[in-house]
Amino acid sequence: MTWRATFRDESGLIHPGNKEPALFAIWHNRIGIAMRFWSWGRRRQPHARLAALISASRDGGLFSQTFSNFGVLPIRGSSSRRGPQAMIELVRVLQQGYHVAITPDGPRGPKYTVQPGIISLAQVSGCPIIPVGARIHQKILLRSWDQFQIPVPFSRCDLVFAKPFHIPRRGTEEERERARQELEAELRRLNPD
């Protein structure tokens, strides 16, 4: 409640008239402020629903419960556990009109490296990827693989939804890899440490 947050929407998709689902990509170490994004987005789109891909690990259970308390539908899975099942569930909820939040470098890293899963989901679903930027000015860094960031009270947080990425449904492997690299570069630009 004490964070001084500023919001900017460059995507053009976070407005009351838009009902098309999107994939939100946010680095794993910034999910501590993800609910701040969701609260802002819900004010702009009261009808919106959100699902989040959350690791099937024990730590993911804590995030799953926390996100559920904010009205976010948890989808459990990762590249190492329940990956194919999670992909099917994510496509289903996108078809039902949910937005989906994904940490493309999670659940184990490497830090700030986009894994191919989000590109595959965008290609299969036809939904755009919106890179999310979160610059936290005063924070605590945990000693975890991702250096998880926790804003201190009264910290300033600059939050941005960037321009969407559209992945062609019939894209080649080279096009998919180029999109993955471009998304990674954009997320790094939007999230200076």
C-alpha positions in Angstrom: 0.0 0.0 0.0 2.9 2.4 0.6 4.6 1.8 -2.8 4.6 4.9 -5.0 3.8 3.2 -8.3 3.6 4.8 -11.8 1.9 2.9 -14.6 2.4 3.2 -18.4 0.6 1.2 -21.0 2.4 1.1 -24.4 0.6 -2.0 -25.4 -2.7 -0.4 -26.3 -4.5 -3.5 -25.0 -5.2 -2.6 -21.4 -8.4 -0.6 -21.9 -12.0 -1.3 -21.0 -13.1 -2.1 -24.6 -10.5 -4.8 -25.2 -11.6 -8.3 -24.4 -8.9 -10.2 -26.3 -6.6 -12.3 -24.1 -2.9 -11.7 -23.9 0.3 -13.3 -22.4 2.1 -11.1 -19.9 5.8 -11.9 -19.6 7.5 -10.7 -16.4 10.9 -11.8 -15.0 10.7 -14.3 -12.2 12.5 -12.0 -9.7 9.7 -9.4 -10.0 6.7 -11.5 -9.3 6.6 -10.0 -5.8 5.0 -6.9 -7.4 2.9 -8.8 -9.9 -0.4 -8.3 -8.0 0.2 -4.5 -8.2 0.0 -4.8 -12.0 -3.1 -7.0 -11.7 -4.8 -4.5 -9.4 -4.1 -1.7 -11.9 -5.2 -3.8 -14.9 -8.4 -4.8 -13.2 -9.3 -1.1 -12.7 -8.9 -0.6 -16.4 -10.6 -3.9 -17.4 -13.1 -4.8 -14.7 -14.2 -7.9 -16.7 -10.6 -9.3 -17.0 -9.6 -12.6 -15.6 -6.0 -13.7 -15.1 -4.4 -17.2 -14.9 -0.7 -17.6 -14.0 1.7 -20.4 -14.8 3.2 -21.4 -11.5 5.9 -24.1 -10.9 4.7 -27.5 -9.7 7.4 -27.3 -6.9 6.8 -26.9 -3.2 7.7 -23.2 -3.5 5.2 -22.9 -6.3 2.5 -24.0 -3.8 3.0 -20.9 -1.8 2.7 -18.7 -4.9 -0.3 -20.6 -6.0 -2.1 -20.0 -2.8 -1.1 -16.3 -2.7 -2.2 -15.7 -6.3 -5.5 -17.6 -5.7 -6.2 -15.1 -2.8 -6.0 -12.3 -5.4 -8.5 -14.0 -7.7 -5.8 -15.4 -10.1 -6.3 -18.9 -11.4 -3.0 -20.9 -10.9 -1.9 -23.3 -13.6 0.7 -25.6 -12.2 3.6 -26.7 -14.4 7.0 -25.9 -15.9 9.5 -27.2 -18.5 10.6 -29.9 -16.0 7.3 -31.0 -14.4 3.8 -31.1 -15.9 4.9 -29.1 -19.0 2.6 -30.6 -21.7 -0.4 -30.7 -19.3 0.2 -27.1 -18.3 0.4 -26.0 -22.0 -3.0 -27.7 -22.7 -4.6 -26.0 -19.7 -3.1 -22.6 -20.7 -4.5 -22.8 -24.2 -7.9 -23.7 -22.7 -8.0 -20.7 -20.3 -6.9 -18.4 -23.1 -9.8 -19.7 -25.2 -12.1 -18.9 -22.3 -10.8 -15.2 -22.4 -8.3 -15.3 -19.5 -5.1 -13.3 -19.7 -2.1 -15.4 -18.8 1.0 -14.3 -16.8 4.3 -16.2 -17.3 7.8 -15.8 -15.9 9.7 -16.8 -19.0 13.0 -17.3 -17.1 11.4 -19.4 -14.4 11.2 -21.5 -12.4 14.9 -22.2 -12.3 16.6 -19.9 -14.8 19.0 -18.9 -16.0 18.1 -15.5 -14.8 16.9 -13.1 -17.6 16.9 -15.8 -20.2 13.6 -16.4 -22.0 12.8 -20.0 -22.4 11.0 -21.1 -25.5 7.7 -22.1 -23.8 6.1 -18.7 -24.0 6.9 -18.4 -27.7 5.3 -21.8 -28.3 2.2 -20.8 -26.3 1.9 -17.6 -28.3 2.2 -19.5 -31.5 -0.3 -22.1 -30.6 -2.9 -19.7 -29.1 -2.4 -16.8 -31.5 -2.4 -14.4 -28.4 0.1 -11.5 -28.3 2.9 -11.4 -25.7 3.1 -8.2 -23.7 6.5 -7.7 -22.1 6.2 -6.3 -18.6 8.7 -3.9 -17.0 9.1 -3.3 -13.3 11.8 -1.0 -12.1 12.0 -1.0 -8.3 14.0 1.9 -7.0 14.5 0.8 -3.4 14.5 -2.9 -2.8 15.9 -5.9 -1.0 17.6 -8.6 -3.1 17.3 -12.2 -1.9 20.1 -14.7 -2.2 18.2 -16.9 -4.7 19.1 -17.9 -8.3 17.1 -14.9 -9.6 18.0 -12.4 -6.9 14.3 -12.0 -6.0 13.4 -8.3 -5.6 11.2 -7.1 -2.7 10.3 -3.4 -2.7 10.9 -1.7 0.7 8.0 0.4 2.2 7.6 3.7 0.3 9.7 2.5 -2.6 9.1 4.0 -6.0 8.0 1.3 -8.7 7.8 2.2 -12.3 5.6 -0.3 -14.1 5.1 -0.6 -17.8 3.2 -2.8 -20.3 5.2 -2.6 -23.5 4.2 -3.0 -27.1 3.0 -6.5 -27.9 4.9 -9.2 -29.7 2.9 -11.3 -32.3 4.2 -14.7 -33.1 3.1 -16.1 -36.5 1.2 -19.4 -36.1 3.1 -20.9 -39.0 6.5 -19.4 -38.0 9.7 -21.4 -38.7 12.2 -22.5 -36.0 14.4 -19.5 -37.0 11.5 -17.0 -36.7 10.6 -18.5 -33.3 14.2 -18.2 -32.1 14.4 -14.6 -33.4 11.2 -13.7 -31.5 12.6 -15.3 -28.4 15.8 -13.3 -28.6 13.8 -10.1 -29.3 11.5 -10.7 -26.3 14.5 -11.3 -24.1 16.2 -8.1 -25.2 13.0 -6.1 -24.6 12.5 -7.5 -21.1 16.1 -6.7 -20.3 15.6 -3.2 -21.5 12.4 -2.7 -19.6 13.8 -4.1 -16.3 17.1 -2.5 -15.5 18.5 -3.8 -12.2 
